[in-house]
Amino acid sequence: MKMEIGYARTSTLEQTAGLEAQIRDLKAAGVQKIFSEQLSSVDAERPQLEAALDFVREGDVLVITKIDRIARSVANLCEIEAKLHAKGASLKVLMPQLDTSTPIGRLVFNMVGAIAQFEREIMLERQREGIAKAKAEGKYKGRAPTAMAKSDEVLMLLKDGIGATEVARKLGIGRASVYRILEGATDK
């Protein structure tokens, strides 16, 4: 029996309204099961996407609201579509309406994916130019270092015998940051 499985993603935890809107749209489209996560597409692992890809069976359709919610690049998009195709499943995009279960749908899908990647690259280029201009004008300071602001907490937890991985998890920082803080403290 054919099943429609949804996948929703936002880049940050602050984008709850965006995630809720995607889930609403997927439910309105008749999706029976939804996998969702809130993390950047550049993160190495997207566990809920992998779970959705593992879950689909022959004849199933993976439904997303927009292409940029699932893929990092055209190559990544094609890789995901190939995984689905190998399982006998297809991908359906709600906006614009695309369905990879047909040859024409796959063609349009690849063209739209290429355009989406182009738009993203242009946006990033403009962003880099804007940052360079702001730096030249002395207006750009970069983001505040979040891990270093937690140095005292990191050192206290390490002193209490808690391992670096657990310290990083508790404080919401990277493990490498824990080691940088520790290294900085031992250099003094």
PANU-140329 format. One line per field, with one value per residue: residue number from 1; x, z, y of N, C-alpha, C in turn. Coordinates in steps of 0.001 Angstrom, whole numbers. Layout:
REM PANU-140329
resi	NUM  ...
n_xx	X  ...
n_zz	Z  ...
n_yy	Y  ...
ca_xx	X  ...
ca_zz	Z  ...
ca_yy	Y  ...
c_xx	X  ...
c_zz	Z  ...
c_yy	Y  ...
END
This chain:
REM PANU-140329
resi	1  2  3  4  5  6  7  8  9  10  11  12  13  14  15  16  17  18  19  20  21  22  23  24  25  26  27  28  29  30  31  32  33  34  35  36  37  38  39  40  41  42  43  44  45  46  47  48  49  50  51  52  53  54  55  56  57  58  59  60  61  62  63  64  65  66  67  68  69  70  71  72  73  74  75  76  77  78  79  80  81  82  83  84  85  86  87  88  89  90  91  92  93  94  95  96  97  98  99  100  101  102  103  104  105  106  107  108  109  110  111  112  113  114  115  116  117  118  119  120  121  122  123  124  125  126  127  128  129  130  131  132  133  134  135  136  137  138  139  140  141  142  143  144  145  146  147  148  149  150  151  152  153  154  155  156  157  158  159  160  161  162  163  164  165  166  167  168  169  170  171  172  173  174  175  176  177  178  179  180  181  182  183  184  185  186  187  188
n_xx	839  643  2297  2400  5043  6221  8721  10174  12077  13894  16434  17314  16675  15117  13315  10611  8018  8237  8771  6419  4617  5440  4860  2091  1347  2206  540  -1919  -1631  -2082  -242  838  2769  5242  8541  10685  13035  15244  17791  20786  21175  23740  24901  26645  25199  21831  19650  16827  16104  17576  16273  13732  14334  15179  12805  10960  9293  8889  6933  6140  5936  8012  7382  7933  7920  9344  12157  14584  14441  15340  17785  21342  22664  22600  23790  23515  20749  20150  21346  19737  17278  18010  18424  15808  14601  15941  14771  12315  10639  9360  9815  8057  7343  5827  5790  7505  4937  6017  6767  8584  7960  7562  9162  9204  8639  10961  12865  12053  12289  15089  15936  14751  16039  18687  18380  17618  19984  21691  20474  20925  23744  24232  23008  24664  27051  26421  26003  28599  29911  28567  29332  32104  32157  30981  32909  35091  34162  34188  31972  31242  31446  31384  30092  29353  31635  30496  31172  33525  32534  31512  33571  34288  32290  32818  35415  34889  33148  34819  36767  35254  35321  33861  33560  34857  33088  30584  30493  30424  27943  26175  26477  25884  27788  30534  32636  35295  35560  35530  37996  39670  39193  40167  42846  43591  43356  45370  47611  48044
n_zz	0  -922  645  1908  3048  5116  5246  7185  7798  9598  9815  12286  15864  16589  14582  14849  13991  11228  10974  12039  10124  7856  8685  9012  6300  5144  6421  5467  2864  2981  4084  5827  7780  9506  9483  11256  11824  13428  12338  10725  7183  6461  8397  9219  9705  9348  11119  11120  8446  7377  8730  7587  4918  5275  6132  3984  1545  -1317  -3758  -2077  -1275  -696  777  562  1508  188  -2033  -891  1712  1971  652  262  -1996  -5620  -6308  -3888  -3744  -5993  -5173  -2990  -4308  -5973  -4101  -3230  -5656  -6174  -4264  -5278  -4717  -4653  -4938  -3838  -4285  -2752  -3281  -5822  -7453  -7858  -8986  -8781  -9854  -12501  -15779  -16850  -14569  -13061  -14692  -14592  -11866  -11479  -12898  -11433  -9034  -9739  -10248  -7704  -6281  -7581  -6874  -4114  -4016  -5160  -3234  -1010  -1972  -2166  528  1574  273  1441  4131  3884  3053  5288  7219  6213  6645  9331  10730  11139  13378  13697  15044  18525  20566  21662  23099  24526  26348  28199  29638  32429  33448  31955  32816  35529  35443  34224  36192  38127  37267  35069  31784  28613  26399  27619  29013  26876  25754  27880  28068  25592  23583  21260  21344  20675  21384  24140  24585  23577  25421  27733  26997  26734  29391  30616  29481  30750
n_yy	-1176  2153  4849  8139  9979  12519  15127  17593  20533  22987  25504  26460  26366  28482  28868  27958  28582  28355  25620  24559  25515  24085  21461  21676  22174  19779  17910  18842  18101  15446  13698  10815  10152  11988  13175  15253  17937  20281  21739  22845  22486  22110  20678  17720  15384  14459  13206  12690  12951  10841  8777  8998  8374  5743  4651  4736  2740  571  2122  4143  7679  10387  13385  16844  20317  22376  22440  23364  22547  19997  19427  20117  20837  20611  18195  16781  16727  15160  12810  12079  11744  9636  7585  7220  6490  4073  2478  2250  4268  7660  11255  14065  17442  20154  22945  24433  22508  19339  16067  13231  10793  10492  10698  13351  14802  14253  15527  18270  18599  18343  20594  22693  22246  22909  25635  26499  25993  27782  30239  30184  30236  32764  34383  33830  34868  37600  38051  37627  39753  41933  41614  41975  44660  45907  45266  46683  49250  49285  48419  45825  43277  40598  37490  37083  35331  32345  30004  30628  32423  30786  29765  29633  27930  25619  24916  24461  22241  20359  20183  18975  16411  15652  14461  15737  15479  15215  17640  19434  18719  19335  22112  23008  23448  22977  20062  20475  23126  22942  21723  23753  25786  24560  24232  26917  27704  26240  27320  29658
ca_xx	0  1407  2209  3084  5833  6661  9964  10199  13316  14306  17866  17610  15613  14275  12372  9524  6850  8507  8609  4980  3954  5740  4099  689  1197  2354  -699  -2976  -1390  -2466  887  455  3828  6141  9830  11067  14204  15638  19234  21240  21403  25171  25332  27057  24159  20438  19107  15424  16081  18036  15194  12674  14817  15159  11416  10195  9271  8498  5626  5938  6306  8529  6814  8562  7230  10195  13415  15664  14257  15879  19102  22386  23138  21978  24354  22866  19362  20142  21699  18532  16293  18496  18136  14371  14348  16459  13815  11017  9850  9546  9830  7043  7571  4562  5960  6482  4447  6871  6642  9641  7540  7503  10378  9101  8749  12387  13547  11715  12860  16524  16089  14412  17132  19829  18043  17650  21385  22191  19963  21627  25120  24173  22696  25862  28020  25988  26232  30042  30218  28041  30188  33386  31918  30766  34206  35894  33617  34297  30642  31010  32286  31235  29225  30002  32086  29587  31818  34479  31756  31176  34850  34265  31451  33541  36515  34318  32642  35990  37386  34403  35534  32957  34306  34693  31889  29422  30525  29954  26507  25466  26550  25458  28911  31268  33675  36560  35581  35906  39449  40312  39095  41092  44191  43805  43503  46650  48674  48209
ca_zz	0  -1062  1802  1755  4237  5049  5887  7425  8452  9661  10088  13684  16840  16682  13465  15141  13154  9909  11080  12223  8832  6988  9178  8650  4859  4854  6867  4537  1611  3199  4543  6971  8797  9289  10144  11271  12631  13406  12254  9439  6159  6306  9406  8604  9823  9531  11503  10748  6999  7189  9213  6568  3752  5657  6346  2735  882  -2728  -4002  -1181  -1760  317  461  1206  1108  -782  -2275  6  3026  1988  42  382  -3335  -6668  -6168  -2733  -4152  -6902  -4360  -2225  -5264  -6433  -3024  -3285  -6921  -6005  -3429  -5939  -4136  -5378  -4155  -4260  -3724  -2779  -3913  -6844  -7504  -8620  -8608  -9504  -10279  -13973  -16388  -16951  -13196  -12687  -15458  -14005  -10526  -11592  -13325  -10295  -8075  -10216  -10039  -6251  -5881  -8124  -6023  -2820  -4214  -5359  -1933  -178  -2530  -1718  1967  1762  -146  2482  5319  3557  3052  6677  7899  5724  7264  10775  11292  11331  14442  13761  16139  19831  20831  22663  23950  25439  27409  29169  30104  33858  33621  31367  33713  36766  35179  34002  37510  38857  36722  33948  30532  27648  25585  28462  29270  25638  25632  28925  27856  24233  22780  20616  22146  20363  22187  25504  24588  23396  26709  28629  26536  27085  30833  31002  28956  31613
ca_yy	0  3383  5739  9417  10291  13905  15556  19038  20955  24382  25593  26766  26107  29672  28898  27031  28905  27771  24171  24316  25758  22949  20309  21962  21975  18341  17259  19242  17361  14066  12883  9979  10134  13116  13242  16663  18288  21683  21874  23350  21466  21884  19717  16460  14374  14869  11900  12485  12712  9455  7906  9035  7616  4319  4254  4597  1429  613  2739  5281  9006  11295  14694  18003  21544  23066  21720  23776  21921  18641  19232  21129  21182  19791  16845  16169  16517  14007  11648  11722  11240  8329  6629  6943  5779  2707  1757  2231  5356  8917  12484  15035  18766  20874  24262  24259  21134  18432  14668  12525  9454  10486  11256  14808  15289  14209  16566  19577  18561  18639  21988  23544  22069  23697  27050  26746  26063  29030  31308  30104  30688  34214  34964  33742  35811  38931  38115  37816  41127  42819  41494  42619  46110  46315  45183  47814  50459  49131  48179  44395  42730  39140  37055  36982  33961  31782  29003  31273  33063  29741  29202  29304  26745  24482  24542  23922  20899  19491  20004  18028  15078  15371  14373  16824  15267  15513  19089  20072  18473  20079  23558  23332  23930  21898  19410  21149  24359  22544  21519  25062  26480  23871  24578  28313  27805  25647  28176  30851
c_xx	892  1179  2956  3720  6350  7995  9948  11484  13419  15758  18201  16414  14649  13190  11199  8288  7019  8318  7127  4220  4208  4914  2613  448  1309  1089  -1848  -2855  -1710  -1355  489  1481  4804  7402  10238  12286  14516  17155  19614  21458  22880  25715  25616  25935  22802  19677  17660  15269  16511  16964  14065  13082  14854  13733  10671  10367  8841  7080  5344  6396  6808  8101  7544  7826  8006  11517  14494  15534  14946  17331  20027  22801  22396  22491  23692  21413  19245  20455  20472  17480  16703  18243  16667  14040  14797  15518  12446  10078  10110  9487  8794  7320  6261  4671  7335  6096  5308  6684  7643  9242  7426  8800  10336  9226  10195  13180  13309  12325  14344  16768  15808  15500  18349  19580  18110  19096  22000  21752  20695  23047  25179  23910  23936  26945  27685  26249  27713  30461  29755  28888  31520  33246  31759  32065  35077  35444  33666  32986  30398  31981  32242  30338  30030  30433  31261  30283  32742  33764  31401  32421  34818  33451  32153  34612  36009  33837  33786  36671  36597  34488  34603  33776  33957  33418  30630  29347  29964  28447  25720  25403  26165  26561  29615  32342  35034  36685  35982  37419  40206  40308  40086  42534  44536  44033  44865  47828  48990  49114
c_zz	0  151  1470  3092  4085  5723  5979  8158  8466  10105  11554  14570  16943  15602  13666  14280  11762  9909  11210  10910  7872  7389  8833  7167  4470  5259  5918  3205  1773  3639  5801  8102  8462  10133  10121  12156  12460  13504  10851  8448  5943  7395  8731  8632  10029  9850  11084  9237  6719  7626  8183  5351  4037  5723  5038  2135  -565  -2864  -3126  -1842  -567  -97  1260  734  34  -892  -1271  1415  3110  1543  229  -971  -4346  -6562  -5017  -3043  -5033  -6154  -3575  -3154  -5771  -5382  -3056  -4518  -6814  -5162  -4087  -5383  -4949  -4406  -4728  -3523  -3850  -3479  -4546  -6931  -8444  -8093  -9440  -9937  -11805  -14541  -16484  -15561  -12729  -13411  -14831  -12609  -10564  -12019  -12172  -9228  -8455  -9990  -8553  -5767  -6368  -7249  -4689  -2947  -4414  -4021  -1028  -658  -2091  -222  2256  1386  909  3740  5068  3597  4485  7469  7510  6359  8796  11473  11642  12365  14497  14914  17430  20058  21970  23612  24964  26585  28508  29759  31559  34116  33111  32334  35016  36556  34943  35329  38342  38293  35582  32664  29557  26821  26367  28779  28057  25490  26637  28629  26447  23378  22158  21528  21914  21167  23629  25584  24394  24711  27698  28275  26912  28570  31291  30496  29885  32783
c_yy	1249  4277  7029  9780  11713  14127  17077  19379  22464  24400  25823  26467  27283  29698  27942  27311  28308  26274  23814  24502  24604  21731  20471  21681  20496  17580  17577  18506  15873  13141  12116  9989  11251  12972  14712  16869  19763  21755  22282  22219  21216  20971  18382  15426  15022  13585  11660  12295  11282  8471  7847  8221  6118  3786  3979  3212  1627  1167  3950  6583  9821  12698  15768  19253  22291  22323  22096  23207  20564  18544  20416  21675  20327  18353  16099  15837  15275  12716  11150  11114  9857  7248  6227  6105  4316  1851  1643  3281  6624  10091  13432  16339  19536  22223  24357  22790  20298  17026  13879  11112  9357  11059  12786  15432  15307  15295  17942  19693  18931  20081  22944  23442  22886  25184  27391  26852  27379  30210  31346  30631  32204  34917  34943  34709  37234  39111  38360  39243  42128  42794  42187  44139  46620  46271  46366  49121  50402  48855  46720  43865  41209  38752  36938  35532  33352  30816  29655  31985  32061  29094  28769  28042  25497  24001  23935  22478  19921  19171  18993  16610  14697  15413  15485  16685  15630  17004  19830  19916  19307  21575  23982  23938  22725  21333  20066  22441  24061  22390  22830  25848  25879  24227  26022  28493  27257  26467  29336  30589
END
